Every structure is written in C-alpha cells, then in structure tokens.
C-alpha cells in the first residue's frame, strides 16, 4: 500500500482519466468545505522539499540548492567514451567515427547533413532530375520559345522589370494588380533583347491585351 493525498492505495495502481477527474472534483469540494486543509498540505509539502524527498522542476530549472548528477562532468571524462576515443583506426579516426558528412558526388561540396539517399547537394540534385533525367521526360516536346519563358533567366528578367517600374502599370498607373512583363520590341522578332531590362515594361493584364503582339507570338 502507498499513501496518496492522505489515502492509501494499492502500490502500482493507475487510474483512468475519468477516475482522476472524479478524485479532483472530490478534492476541490473537500477543500472548499475545509479551507484549513490547503495550508496543512502546503506545510507538509514545504517540509518534504526541505528534506529533499520531493522537488518540482520548471522547464530546465531544478529545485534550488540541488545540482544535477552530471554537473561539471564531460563526456571525455567518461570511461566508456574514453575507451573508444583512445582507440584509433589505421586512418587516424576513432573506432566509432561514422565518416562525417557526405561529399556531393556532383560538385565535391561537403553536405551539411548526412543524406544516404542520393549524396548530392540541392543544386546537383535538381540538375539530376531535370531535362532528360526527369521521369516524365517526353523527348523535348516543349516549344523552344515556351521553354525559354520557363527558364530562370526569363523569370529573373520579369522580376527585374517589375522592380524597375515599382510594380506599377506604366500605362494606367495601377499598382500590384495582375501585372505582366511586356517586351517593347517583339519577343519573337528580337530574340537578342529577350532578357534586356530596358526592353521590358510593366503592364496590367487589361493594358497588356491592348498591345498588338499580345498572345500572338507565344509559339
């Protein structure tokens, strides 16, 4: 038997949540009827804490005056750790050395984390699954002009044009509403000016539809 809150229970007994709730309600009713019970329990708790028999922790803060068991100890002082760290392999590493981080097989860059699946950095992994290496590759059926519009160079040009015009339509002055980056000189007739920032202007969708080349030279 063991004592809990002034009552005796069979040792190792575990209560259900419903049982705990009933005990809590019963205890609250008892405290409301006998206010002195709270002070009695408080004094008993303080006494047990002072004797070091019980303690309460808040986050990582231990009870005052009691140091943790590993205070001032280091892993290197542990005999179990030292036993392995002092034994070196022929390559000069400890016996428990796992090889460190992987090296990217594409560019040779050291990876930040161990990733045994592909052993590639983010850039090389992206290149390894793009184009012909992608599982959904269908032989390059995308039109060259559309492929260029999907490229990173075109996306960078589009962003630069928006920033140049402060995300404002240069015709009607609307700002931040369904904006398009329009080529002043035709996209298809002047391929050398496709990523020239001075050849771009910001137009809203309504103004863009009024241009003579809108949706005409996509292919």
C-alpha positions in Angstrom: 0.0 0.0 0.0 1.1 3.6 -0.6 -0.3 6.9 0.6 -1.6 9.5 -1.8 -3.2 12.7 -0.6 -3.9 11.2 2.8 -5.4 8.0 1.4 -3.9 4.5 0.9 -3.9 2.7 -2.4 -2.5 -0.5 -3.7 1.0 0.1 -4.9 1.3 0.5 -8.7 -2.4 1.4 -9.1 -3.1 3.5 -12.2 -6.3 5.5 -12.6 -8.2 6.3 -15.7 -8.8 9.9 -16.8 -12.4 9.7 -15.6 -11.3 8.4 -12.2 -8.7 11.2 -11.9 -11.4 13.8 -12.8 -13.7 12.4 -10.1 -10.9 12.5 -7.5 -10.0 16.1 -8.5 -13.6 17.2 -8.1 -14.0 15.5 -4.8 -10.8 17.1 -3.5 -12.0 20.6 -4.6 -15.2 20.1 -2.8 -13.4 18.9 0.3 -11.0 22.0 0.2 -14.0 24.3 -0.2 -15.6 22.8 2.9 -12.4 22.7 4.9 -10.2 25.7 4.0 -7.5 24.7 6.5 -6.7 21.6 4.5 -4.8 23.7 1.9 -2.5 25.2 4.5 -1.9 21.8 6.1 -0.9 20.3 2.8 1.2 23.3 1.9 3.2 23.0 5.1 3.7 19.3 4.6 4.9 19.9 1.0 7.4 22.5 2.1 8.8 20.1 4.7 9.3 17.4 2.2 11.0 19.8 -0.2 13.3 21.0 2.6 14.2 17.4 3.4 15.0 16.8 -0.3 12.4 14.0 -0.6 10.4 15.7 -3.3 11.1 18.5 -5.7 9.4 20.4 -8.5 11.0 21.5 -11.8 10.0 24.4 -14.1 11.3 23.8 -17.6 15.0 23.1 -17.2 15.3 24.7 -13.7 16.0 22.3 -10.9 15.0 22.9 -7.3 17.2 25.4 -5.6 20.3 24.1 -4.0 20.3 20.7 -5.7 22.9 20.2 -8.5 22.2 17.7 -11.3 24.0 14.4 -11.2 26.1 15.4 -14.3 27.2 18.8 -13.1 30.8 19.6 -14.1 31.2 16.2 -15.9 32.3 15.9 -19.6 31.8 13.1 -22.0 35.6 12.8 -22.4 35.9 12.0 -18.7 33.6 9.0 -19.0 35.5 5.8 -19.1 33.0 4.3 -21.6 33.6 7.2 -24.0 37.4 7.4 -23.5 37.7 3.6 -24.2 36.5 4.2 -27.7 38.1 7.6 -28.4 41.5 6.5 -27.4 41.4 3.6 -29.9 42.3 4.8 -33.4 41.7 3.2 -36.7 44.5 2.9 -39.3 43.1 6.1 -41.0 43.6 8.0 -37.7 39.9 8.3 -36.8 38.3 6.8 -33.6 36.7 3.5 -33.9 33.2 5.0 -33.5 33.8 7.5 -36.3 31.0 7.3 -38.9 32.7 9.1 -41.7 31.5 12.6 -41.2 29.3 14.4 -43.7 29.0 13.1 -47.2 30.7 14.8 -50.1 28.5 15.8 -53.1 29.2 13.3 -55.9 28.4 16.1 -58.4 30.5 19.1 -57.4 32.5 17.8 -54.4 30.9 20.1 -51.9 30.6 18.9 -48.3 27.0 18.4 -47.4 25.6 20.0 -44.3 23.8 16.8 -43.3 24.3 13.1 -43.8 21.9 12.1 -46.6 22.5 8.5 -47.7 19.7 8.5 -50.4 21.4 10.5 -53.2 24.5 12.1 -51.7 24.0 15.2 -53.8 23.7 18.9 -52.9 20.5 20.7 -53.6 21.8 22.2 -56.9 23.2 19.0 -58.3 20.1 17.0 -57.2 17.9 19.5 -59.1 20.0 19.1 -62.2 20.0 15.3 -61.8 16.2 15.2 -62.1 15.7 17.9 -64.8 15.6 17.6 -68.5 16.3 14.1 -69.9 16.9 12.8 -66.4 13.3 13.5 -65.3 10.9 10.6 -65.0 8.3 12.5 -67.0 10.7 13.4 -69.9 8.9 13.0 -73.2 11.7 13.7 -75.7 11.8 17.5 -75.6 8.3 18.3 -77.0 8.2 21.8 -75.4 8.5 24.6 -78.0 11.8 26.5 -77.8 10.1 29.8 -77.1 7.9 28.3 -74.3 11.0 26.6 -72.8 12.7 29.9 -72.7 9.8 31.5 -70.9 10.1 28.7 -68.3 13.8 29.3 -67.8 15.3 31.0 -64.7 16.8 33.8 -66.9 13.4 34.8 -68.1 12.0 34.7 -64.6 14.8 36.9 -63.4 14.2 39.4 -66.2 10.5 39.5 -65.4 11.2 40.3 -61.7 13.8 43.0 -62.7 11.2 44.7 -64.9 8.6 44.8 -62.1 11.2 46.3 -59.7 12.2 48.9 -62.3 8.6 50.1 -62.7 7.9 49.7 -58.9 5.2 47.1 -59.7 3.1 49.7 -61.4 1.5 49.7 -64.8 3.2 52.3 -67.0 0.0 53.0 -68.9 -2.8 53.2 -66.4 -0.8 53.6 -63.2 -2.5 50.6 -61.3 -0.1 49.0 -58.9 0.1 45.4 -57.9 -2.9 44.1 -59.9 -2.4 41.2 -62.3 0.8 42.6 -63.7 2.6 41.3 -66.9 6.1 42.0 -68.1 5.8 43.1 -71.7 8.5 43.2 -74.3 8.6 46.6 -76.0 10.3 45.1 -79.0 8.7 41.8 -80.0 9.7 38.7 -78.2 9.9 36.6 -81.4 11.4 39.2 -83.7 14.2 40.4 -81.4 15.5 37.3 -79.6 18.7 39.1 -78.5 16.6 41.5 -76.5 14.5 39.0 -74.6 16.3 39.5 -71.3 17.2 43.1 -71.8 15.7 45.0 -68.9 15.4 48.2 -70.9 13.2 46.3 -73.4 10.7 45.5 -70.8 7.8 47.4 -69.3 5.2 46.6 -66.7 1.6 46.4 -67.8 -1.6 45.2 -66.1 -3.5 42.5 -67.8 -6.1 44.9 -69.3 -3.5 47.2 -70.8 -1.4 44.2 -72.0 -4.3 42.9 -74.0 -4.3 46.2 -76.0 -0.8 45.7 -77.3 -0.5 44.5 -80.9 1.6 41.4 -80.0 -0.4 40.1 -77.1 -0.8 36.3 -77.3 0.3 36.3 -80.9 3.9 35.1 -80.9 3.8 32.6 -78.0 5.0 29.9 -80.3 
